[in-house]
Amino acid sequence: MHEQIDRFEDNGRAVLLPYPGDGRSFKVPHVMLKEALPAKDVCEARFEHDRGETERIVREDRRSLGDER
């Protein structure tokens, strides 16, 4: 998935737009960008499933709800 950096905000967030095409913008912490990129540059975003972290969170949620399955 490609995203275009629309702008940087004073609160340390980068506003990204789907590229190409129209779509809803979303904000990410500026530090998530691996390097200093200027506004309007296009980058590739990848989302990877972290099964181990998902399972850890499920166990934690169950413990907090009193369900020790």
Distance bins in CASP14 RR format, pairs under 12 A and 6 or more apart:
PFRMAT RR
TARGET T0000
AUTHOR 0000-0000-0000
RMODE 2
METHOD distances of the structure
MODEL  1
1 16 0 0 0 0 0 1 0 0 0 0 0
1 17 0 0 0 0 0 1 0 0 0 0 0
1 18 1 0 0 1 0 0 0 0 0 0 0
1 19 0 0 0 0 1 0 0 0 0 0 0
1 20 0 0 0 0 0 1 0 0 0 0 0
1 21 0 0 0 0 0 1 0 0 0 0 0
1 23 0 0 0 0 0 1 0 0 0 0 0
1 26 0 0 0 0 0 1 0 0 0 0 0
1 42 0 0 0 0 0 1 0 0 0 0 0
1 43 0 0 0 0 1 0 0 0 0 0 0
1 44 1 0 0 1 0 0 0 0 0 0 0
1 45 1 0 1 0 0 0 0 0 0 0 0
1 46 1 0 0 1 0 0 0 0 0 0 0
1 47 1 0 0 1 0 0 0 0 0 0 0
2 16 0 0 0 0 1 0 0 0 0 0 0
2 17 0 0 0 0 1 0 0 0 0 0 0
2 18 1 0 0 1 0 0 0 0 0 0 0
2 19 1 0 1 0 0 0 0 0 0 0 0
2 20 1 0 0 1 0 0 0 0 0 0 0
2 21 0 0 0 0 1 0 0 0 0 0 0
2 41 0 0 0 0 0 1 0 0 0 0 0
2 42 1 0 1 0 0 0 0 0 0 0 0
2 43 1 0 0 1 0 0 0 0 0 0 0
2 44 1 0 1 0 0 0 0 0 0 0 0
2 45 1 0 0 1 0 0 0 0 0 0 0
2 46 0 0 0 0 0 1 0 0 0 0 0
3 14 0 0 0 0 1 0 0 0 0 0 0
3 15 0 0 0 0 1 0 0 0 0 0 0
3 16 1 0 1 0 0 0 0 0 0 0 0
3 17 1 0 0 1 0 0 0 0 0 0 0
3 18 1 0 0 1 0 0 0 0 0 0 0
3 19 1 0 1 0 0 0 0 0 0 0 0
3 20 0 0 0 0 0 1 0 0 0 0 0
3 21 0 0 0 0 0 1 0 0 0 0 0
3 23 0 0 0 0 0 1 0 0 0 0 0
3 24 0 0 0 0 0 1 0 0 0 0 0
3 25 0 0 0 0 1 0 0 0 0 0 0
3 26 0 0 0 0 1 0 0 0 0 0 0
3 27 0 0 0 0 0 1 0 0 0 0 0
3 28 0 0 0 0 1 0 0 0 0 0 0
3 32 0 0 0 0 0 1 0 0 0 0 0
3 33 0 0 0 0 1 0 0 0 0 0 0
3 37 0 0 0 0 0 1 0 0 0 0 0
3 40 0 0 0 0 0 1 0 0 0 0 0
3 41 0 0 0 0 1 0 0 0 0 0 0
3 42 1 0 0 1 0 0 0 0 0 0 0
3 43 1 0 1 0 0 0 0 0 0 0 0
3 44 1 0 0 1 0 0 0 0 0 0 0
3 45 1 0 1 0 0 0 0 0 0 0 0
3 46 0 0 0 0 0 1 0 0 0 0 0
3 47 0 0 0 0 0 1 0 0 0 0 0
4 14 0 0 0 0 0 1 0 0 0 0 0
4 15 0 0 0 0 1 0 0 0 0 0 0
4 16 1 0 0 1 0 0 0 0 0 0 0
4 17 1 0 1 0 0 0 0 0 0 0 0
4 18 1 0 0 1 0 0 0 0 0 0 0
4 19 1 0 1 0 0 0 0 0 0 0 0
4 20 0 0 0 0 1 0 0 0 0 0 0
4 21 0 0 0 0 1 0 0 0 0 0 0
4 22 0 0 0 0 0 1 0 0 0 0 0
4 23 0 0 0 0 0 1 0 0 0 0 0
4 25 0 0 0 0 1 0 0 0 0 0 0
4 26 0 0 0 0 0 1 0 0 0 0 0
4 37 0 0 0 0 0 1 0 0 0 0 0
4 38 0 0 0 0 0 1 0 0 0 0 0
4 39 0 0 0 0 1 0 0 0 0 0 0
4 40 1 0 0 1 0 0 0 0 0 0 0
4 41 1 0 0 1 0 0 0 0 0 0 0
4 42 1 0 1 0 0 0 0 0 0 0 0
4 43 1 0 0 1 0 0 0 0 0 0 0
4 44 0 0 0 0 0 1 0 0 0 0 0
4 45 0 0 0 0 0 1 0 0 0 0 0
5 13 0 0 0 0 0 1 0 0 0 0 0
5 14 1 0 1 0 0 0 0 0 0 0 0
5 15 1 0 0 1 0 0 0 0 0 0 0
5 16 1 0 0 1 0 0 0 0 0 0 0
5 17 0 0 0 0 1 0 0 0 0 0 0
5 18 0 0 0 0 0 1 0 0 0 0 0
5 19 0 0 0 0 1 0 0 0 0 0 0
5 25 0 0 0 0 0 1 0 0 0 0 0
5 26 0 0 0 0 0 1 0 0 0 0 0
5 27 0 0 0 0 0 1 0 0 0 0 0
5 28 0 0 0 0 1 0 0 0 0 0 0
5 30 0 0 0 0 1 0 0 0 0 0 0
5 32 0 0 0 0 0 1 0 0 0 0 0
5 33 1 0 0 1 0 0 0 0 0 0 0
5 35 0 0 0 0 0 1 0 0 0 0 0
5 36 0 0 0 0 0 1 0 0 0 0 0
5 37 1 0 1 0 0 0 0 0 0 0 0
5 38 1 0 0 1 0 0 0 0 0 0 0
5 39 1 0 1 0 0 0 0 0 0 0 0
5 40 1 0 0 1 0 0 0 0 0 0 0
5 41 1 0 1 0 0 0 0 0 0 0 0
5 42 1 0 0 1 0 0 0 0 0 0 0
5 43 1 0 0 1 0 0 0 0 0 0 0
5 45 0 0 0 0 0 1 0 0 0 0 0
6 13 0 0 0 0 0 1 0 0 0 0 0
6 14 0 0 0 0 1 0 0 0 0 0 0
6 15 1 0 1 0 0 0 0 0 0 0 0
6 16 1 0 0 1 0 0 0 0 0 0 0
6 17 1 0 1 0 0 0 0 0 0 0 0
6 18 0 0 0 0 0 1 0 0 0 0 0
6 19 0 0 0 0 1 0 0 0 0 0 0
6 23 0 0 0 0 0 1 0 0 0 0 0
6 24 0 0 0 0 0 1 0 0 0 0 0
6 25 1 0 0 1 0 0 0 0 0 0 0
6 26 0 0 0 0 1 0 0 0 0 0 0
6 27 0 0 0 0 1 0 0 0 0 0 0
6 28 0 0 0 0 0 1 0 0 0 0 0
6 37 0 0 0 0 0 1 0 0 0 0 0
6 38 0 0 0 0 0 1 0 0 0 0 0
6 39 1 0 0 1 0 0 0 0 0 0 0
6 40 1 0 0 1 0 0 0 0 0 0 0
6 41 0 0 0 0 0 1 0 0 0 0 0
6 42 0 0 0 0 0 1 0 0 0 0 0
6 43 0 0 0 0 0 1 0 0 0 0 0
7 13 0 0 0 0 1 0 0 0 0 0 0
7 14 1 0 0 1 0 0 0 0 0 0 0
7 15 1 0 1 0 0 0 0 0 0 0 0
7 16 0 0 0 0 1 0 0 0 0 0 0
7 17 0 0 0 0 1 0 0 0 0 0 0
7 25 0 0 0 0 1 0 0 0 0 0 0
7 27 0 0 0 0 1 0 0 0 0 0 0
7 30 0 0 0 0 0 1 0 0 0 0 0
7 37 0 0 0 0 0 1 0 0 0 0 0
7 38 0 0 0 0 0 1 0 0 0 0 0
7 39 1 0 1 0 0 0 0 0 0 0 0
7 40 0 0 0 0 1 0 0 0 0 0 0
7 41 0 0 0 0 0 1 0 0 0 0 0
8 14 1 0 1 0 0 0 0 0 0 0 0
8 15 1 0 0 1 0 0 0 0 0 0 0
8 16 0 0 0 0 0 1 0 0 0 0 0
8 27 0 0 0 0 0 1 0 0 0 0 0
8 28 0 0 0 0 0 1 0 0 0 0 0
8 29 0 0 0 0 0 1 0 0 0 0 0
8 30 1 0 0 1 0 0 0 0 0 0 0
8 31 0 0 0 0 0 1 0 0 0 0 0
8 33 0 0 0 0 1 0 0 0 0 0 0
8 36 0 0 0 0 0 1 0 0 0 0 0
8 37 0 0 0 0 1 0 0 0 0 0 0
8 38 0 0 0 0 1 0 0 0 0 0 0
8 39 1 0 0 1 0 0 0 0 0 0 0
8 40 0 0 0 0 0 1 0 0 0 0 0
8 41 0 0 0 0 0 1 0 0 0 0 0
9 15 1 0 0 1 0 0 0 0 0 0 0
9 16 0 0 0 0 0 1 0 0 0 0 0
9 25 0 0 0 0 0 1 0 0 0 0 0
9 27 1 0 0 1 0 0 0 0 0 0 0
9 28 0 0 0 0 0 1 0 0 0 0 0
9 29 0 0 0 0 0 1 0 0 0 0 0
9 30 0 0 0 0 1 0 0 0 0 0 0
9 39 0 0 0 0 0 1 0 0 0 0 0
10 30 0 0 0 0 0 1 0 0 0 0 0
11 27 0 0 0 0 1 0 0 0 0 0 0
11 28 0 0 0 0 0 1 0 0 0 0 0
11 29 0 0 0 0 1 0 0 0 0 0 0
11 30 0 0 0 0 1 0 0 0 0 0 0
12 27 0 0 0 0 1 0 0 0 0 0 0
12 28 0 0 0 0 1 0 0 0 0 0 0
12 29 1 0 0 1 0 0 0 0 0 0 0
12 30 1 0 1 0 0 0 0 0 0 0 0
12 31 0 0 0 0 1 0 0 0 0 0 0
12 32 0 0 0 0 0 1 0 0 0 0 0
12 33 0 0 0 0 0 1 0 0 0 0 0
13 25 0 0 0 0 0 1 0 0 0 0 0
13 26 0 0 0 0 1 0 0 0 0 0 0
13 27 1 0 1 0 0 0 0 0 0 0 0
13 28 1 0 0 1 0 0 0 0 0 0 0
13 29 1 0 0 1 0 0 0 0 0 0 0
13 30 1 0 0 1 0 0 0 0 0 0 0
13 31 0 0 0 0 0 1 0 0 0 0 0
13 32 0 0 0 0 1 0 0 0 0 0 0
13 33 0 0 0 0 0 1 0 0 0 0 0
14 25 0 0 0 0 0 1 0 0 0 0 0
14 26 0 0 0 0 1 0 0 0 0 0 0
14 27 1 0 0 1 0 0 0 0 0 0 0
14 28 1 0 1 0 0 0 0 0 0 0 0
14 29 1 0 0 1 0 0 0 0 0 0 0
14 30 1 0 1 0 0 0 0 0 0 0 0
14 31 0 0 0 0 1 0 0 0 0 0 0
14 32 1 0 0 1 0 0 0 0 0 0 0
14 33 1 0 0 1 0 0 0 0 0 0 0
14 34 0 0 0 0 0 1 0 0 0 0 0
14 36 0 0 0 0 0 1 0 0 0 0 0
14 37 0 0 0 0 1 0 0 0 0 0 0
14 38 0 0 0 0 0 1 0 0 0 0 0
14 39 0 0 0 0 1 0 0 0 0 0 0
14 40 0 0 0 0 0 1 0 0 0 0 0
14 41 0 0 0 0 0 1 0 0 0 0 0
14 43 0 0 0 0 1 0 0 0 0 0 0
14 45 0 0 0 0 0 1 0 0 0 0 0
15 24 0 0 0 0 0 1 0 0 0 0 0
15 25 1 0 1 0 0 0 0 0 0 0 0
15 26 1 0 0 1 0 0 0 0 0 0 0
15 27 1 0 1 0 0 0 0 0 0 0 0
15 28 0 0 0 0 1 0 0 0 0 0 0
15 29 0 0 0 0 0 1 0 0 0 0 0
15 30 0 0 0 0 0 1 0 0 0 0 0
15 33 0 0 0 0 0 1 0 0 0 0 0
15 39 0 0 0 0 1 0 0 0 0 0 0
15 40 0 0 0 0 0 1 0 0 0 0 0
16 23 0 0 0 0 0 1 0 0 0 0 0
16 24 0 0 0 0 0 1 0 0 0 0 0
16 25 1 0 0 1 0 0 0 0 0 0 0
16 26 1 0 1 0 0 0 0 0 0 0 0
16 27 1 0 0 1 0 0 0 0 0 0 0
16 28 1 0 0 1 0 0 0 0 0 0 0
16 29 0 0 0 0 0 1 0 0 0 0 0
16 30 0 0 0 0 0 1 0 0 0 0 0
16 32 0 0 0 0 1 0 0 0 0 0 0
16 33 0 0 0 0 1 0 0 0 0 0 0
16 37 0 0 0 0 0 1 0 0 0 0 0
16 39 0 0 0 0 0 1 0 0 0 0 0
16 40 0 0 0 0 0 1 0 0 0 0 0
16 41 0 0 0 0 0 1 0 0 0 0 0
16 42 0 0 0 0 1 0 0 0 0 0 0
16 43 0 0 0 0 1 0 0 0 0 0 0
16 44 0 0 0 0 0 1 0 0 0 0 0
16 45 1 0 0 1 0 0 0 0 0 0 0
17 23 1 0 0 1 0 0 0 0 0 0 0
17 24 0 0 0 0 1 0 0 0 0 0 0
17 25 1 0 1 0 0 0 0 0 0 0 0
17 26 0 0 0 0 1 0 0 0 0 0 0
17 27 0 0 0 0 0 1 0 0 0 0 0
17 28 0 0 0 0 0 1 0 0 0 0 0
17 39 0 0 0 0 0 1 0 0 0 0 0
17 40 0 0 0 0 1 0 0 0 0 0 0
17 41 0 0 0 0 0 1 0 0 0 0 0
17 42 0 0 0 0 1 0 0 0 0 0 0
17 43 0 0 0 0 0 1 0 0 0 0 0
17 45 0 0 0 0 0 1 0 0 0 0 0
18 24 1 0 0 1 0 0 0 0 0 0 0
18 25 0 0 0 0 1 0 0 0 0 0 0
18 26 0 0 0 0 1 0 0 0 0 0 0
18 42 0 0 0 0 0 1 0 0 0 0 0
18 43 0 0 0 0 0 1 0 0 0 0 0
18 44 0 0 0 0 0 1 0 0 0 0 0
18 45 0 0 0 0 1 0 0 0 0 0 0
19 25 0 0 0 0 0 1 0 0 0 0 0
19 40 0 0 0 0 0 1 0 0 0 0 0
19 41 0 0 0 0 1 0 0 0 0 0 0
19 42 1 0 1 0 0 0 0 0 0 0 0
19 43 0 0 0 0 1 0 0 0 0 0 0
19 44 0 0 0 0 1 0 0 0 0 0 0
19 45 0 0 0 0 1 0 0 0 0 0 0
20 42 0 0 0 0 1 0 0 0 0 0 0
21 42 0 0 0 0 0 1 0 0 0 0 0
26 32 0 0 0 0 0 1 0 0 0 0 0
26 45 0 0 0 0 1 0 0 0 0 0 0
28 34 0 0 0 0 0 1 0 0 0 0 0
28 43 0 0 0 0 0 1 0 0 0 0 0
28 45 0 0 0 0 1 0 0 0 0 0 0
28 47 0 0 0 0 0 1 0 0 0 0 0
30 36 0 0 0 0 1 0 0 0 0 0 0
30 37 0 0 0 0 1 0 0 0 0 0 0
30 39 0 0 0 0 0 1 0 0 0 0 0
32 43 0 0 0 0 0 1 0 0 0 0 0
32 45 0 0 0 0 1 0 0 0 0 0 0
32 46 0 0 0 0 0 1 0 0 0 0 0
32 47 0 0 0 0 0 1 0 0 0 0 0
33 39 0 0 0 0 0 1 0 0 0 0 0
33 41 0 0 0 0 1 0 0 0 0 0 0
33 42 0 0 0 0 0 1 0 0 0 0 0
33 43 1 0 0 1 0 0 0 0 0 0 0
33 44 0 0 0 0 0 1 0 0 0 0 0
33 45 0 0 0 0 1 0 0 0 0 0 0
34 41 0 0 0 0 0 1 0 0 0 0 0
34 43 0 0 0 0 1 0 0 0 0 0 0
34 44 0 0 0 0 0 1 0 0 0 0 0
34 45 0 0 0 0 0 1 0 0 0 0 0
34 46 0 0 0 0 0 1 0 0 0 0 0
35 41 0 0 0 0 1 0 0 0 0 0 0
35 43 0 0 0 0 1 0 0 0 0 0 0
36 43 0 0 0 0 0 1 0 0 0 0 0
37 43 1 0 0 1 0 0 0 0 0 0 0
37 44 0 0 0 0 0 1 0 0 0 0 0
48 54 0 0 0 0 0 1 0 0 0 0 0
49 55 0 0 0 0 0 1 0 0 0 0 0
50 56 0 0 0 0 1 0 0 0 0 0 0
50 57 0 0 0 0 1 0 0 0 0 0 0
51 57 0 0 0 0 0 1 0 0 0 0 0
51 58 0 0 0 0 0 1 0 0 0 0 0
52 58 0 0 0 0 1 0 0 0 0 0 0
52 59 0 0 0 0 0 1 0 0 0 0 0
52 60 0 0 0 0 0 1 0 0 0 0 0
53 59 0 0 0 0 0 1 0 0 0 0 0
53 60 0 0 0 0 0 1 0 0 0 0 0
54 60 0 0 0 0 0 1 0 0 0 0 0
54 61 0 0 0 0 0 1 0 0 0 0 0
55 61 0 0 0 0 0 1 0 0 0 0 0
55 62 0 0 0 0 0 1 0 0 0 0 0
56 62 0 0 0 0 0 1 0 0 0 0 0
56 63 0 0 0 0 0 1 0 0 0 0 0
57 63 0 0 0 0 0 1 0 0 0 0 0
57 64 0 0 0 0 0 1 0 0 0 0 0
58 64 0 0 0 0 0 1 0 0 0 0 0
58 65 0 0 0 0 0 1 0 0 0 0 0
58 67 0 0 0 0 0 1 0 0 0 0 0
58 69 0 0 0 0 1 0 0 0 0 0 0
59 65 0 0 0 0 0 1 0 0 0 0 0
59 66 0 0 0 0 0 1 0 0 0 0 0
59 67 0 0 0 0 1 0 0 0 0 0 0
59 68 0 0 0 0 1 0 0 0 0 0 0
59 69 0 0 0 0 1 0 0 0 0 0 0
60 66 0 0 0 0 0 1 0 0 0 0 0
60 67 0 0 0 0 0 1 0 0 0 0 0
60 68 0 0 0 0 0 1 0 0 0 0 0
61 67 0 0 0 0 1 0 0 0 0 0 0
61 68 0 0 0 0 0 1 0 0 0 0 0
61 69 0 0 0 0 0 1 0 0 0 0 0
62 68 1 0 0 1 0 0 0 0 0 0 0
62 69 1 0 1 0 0 0 0 0 0 0 0
63 69 0 0 0 0 1 0 0 0 0 0 0
END
